[in-house]
Amino acid sequence: MVSLRQILIRFALCLVLGLTLSNCGGVSYYDSFDYSHQKSDGIYHPVKKGQTLYAIAKAYGMSVKELQSINGIQDPSGLDVGHHLWIPDATQLVYVAPTVEKAPREAKSSAPKKKYVPKKRKTKAERKAAASKRKLLWPVRGGTLTSRFGTRNGKNHHGIDIGARRGTPIRAAEGGTVKFSGWGPTGYGLMIIVKHPGNLTTVYAHNSRNLVKKGSKVKRGQMIARVGKTGRASGPHVHFEVRNDAHAKNPFLYLKK
């Protein structure tokens, strides 16, 4: 006679055998999904907005075909945001910059670009010509005009007279070369003649003392003599002439106002 204990043992054995046979008769749910690619180490990369299959593959050092094959992707352009791509052998997520579509290039202007043309340096002759057109400085500062250019007492007065205290500095009206420094013709006393760029020449007469010699280079505004009354002069002053090609000109046409 079979005891109750034996019946329970036999029932348990049959239950275990039935479960075993049921599993052997088919494939489980977990085995039905292909996880063969997970046999190697790797991670899942979540696709974000703007990321392309090409950019993701490049970021992880893979080819696009390899990434397609592993993840079973037929159409690379149909990659959806939120899709997870399996990246084998990767140990951490890599930042993938979103691909920004380039805006269409603006049409190039038909107007030609202006070429940079370096400023042409003036020649020595051009610089001289420009200097000759520049207004002359007054030879004495703060002096008093005592005689004008033109006819005076029935005779031609070839310059202007500027009265000033004896010893007042006389300055070059413009830069140039001293052509004469010494005693001039009758009545001029101590005088200086300066040749300027172009055809201009200036004369400074009745000086008490000349401070430059013949051949000296003088600058515009440089002191070249001192006011005196040498020669035919009734008082201390400078007789100032402006000559163009040796022809006496009215100094007021050349002097700064």
SULZI-V469342 format. One record per backbone hydrogen bond with DSSP energy under -0.5 kcal/mol. NH is the residue of the N-H (numbers start at 1). CO is the residue of the C=O. If there is no record, write none. Layout:
nh=NH co=CO
nh=NH co=CO
This chain:
nh=7 co=3
nh=8 co=4
nh=9 co=5
nh=10 co=6
nh=11 co=7
nh=12 co=8
nh=13 co=9
nh=14 co=10
nh=15 co=11
nh=16 co=12
nh=17 co=13
nh=18 co=14
nh=19 co=15
nh=20 co=16
nh=21 co=17
nh=22 co=18
nh=23 co=19
nh=24 co=20
nh=25 co=21
nh=26 co=23
nh=32 co=28
nh=32 co=29
nh=33 co=29
nh=33 co=30
nh=35 co=33
nh=38 co=35
nh=39 co=36
nh=40 co=37
nh=43 co=87
nh=45 co=85
nh=46 co=44
nh=47 co=83
nh=51 co=48
nh=56 co=52
nh=57 co=53
nh=58 co=54
nh=59 co=55
nh=60 co=56
nh=61 co=58
nh=62 co=57
nh=67 co=63
nh=68 co=64
nh=69 co=65
nh=70 co=66
nh=71 co=67
nh=72 co=68
nh=72 co=69
nh=73 co=68
nh=74 co=72
nh=76 co=74
nh=78 co=75
nh=79 co=76
nh=82 co=47
nh=83 co=80
nh=85 co=45
nh=85 co=83
nh=87 co=43
nh=87 co=85
nh=88 co=86
nh=89 co=41
nh=90 co=87
nh=97 co=95
nh=99 co=50
nh=100 co=98
nh=101 co=99
nh=117 co=115
nh=118 co=116
nh=127 co=123
nh=128 co=124
nh=129 co=125
nh=130 co=126
nh=131 co=127
nh=132 co=128
nh=133 co=129
nh=133 co=130
nh=134 co=130
nh=134 co=131
nh=136 co=254
nh=137 co=173
nh=142 co=140
nh=143 co=140
nh=144 co=163
nh=146 co=161
nh=147 co=161
nh=150 co=157
nh=152 co=155
nh=155 co=152
nh=157 co=150
nh=158 co=156
nh=160 co=240
nh=161 co=147
nh=162 co=238
nh=163 co=144
nh=163 co=161
nh=164 co=236
nh=167 co=227
nh=168 co=165
nh=170 co=225
nh=171 co=139
nh=172 co=222
nh=176 co=218
nh=177 co=195
nh=178 co=216
nh=179 co=177
nh=179 co=193
nh=180 co=193
nh=182 co=191
nh=184 co=189
nh=188 co=185
nh=189 co=185
nh=190 co=207
nh=191 co=182
nh=192 co=204
nh=193 co=180
nh=194 co=202
nh=195 co=177
nh=196 co=200
nh=197 co=175
nh=200 co=197
nh=201 co=243
nh=202 co=194
nh=203 co=241
nh=204 co=192
nh=205 co=239
nh=206 co=188
nh=207 co=190
nh=208 co=226
nh=209 co=226
nh=211 co=224
nh=212 co=224
nh=215 co=178
nh=216 co=213
nh=218 co=176
nh=218 co=216
nh=221 co=172
nh=222 co=219
nh=224 co=170
nh=225 co=170
nh=226 co=209
nh=227 co=168
nh=228 co=206
nh=228 co=237
nh=230 co=206
nh=232 co=187
nh=233 co=231
nh=237 co=228
nh=238 co=162
nh=239 co=205
nh=240 co=160
nh=240 co=238
nh=241 co=203
nh=242 co=249
nh=243 co=201
nh=244 co=247
nh=245 co=199
nh=245 co=243
nh=247 co=244
nh=248 co=246
nh=249 co=242
nh=251 co=249
nh=253 co=250
nh=254 co=251
nh=255 co=251
nh=256 co=136
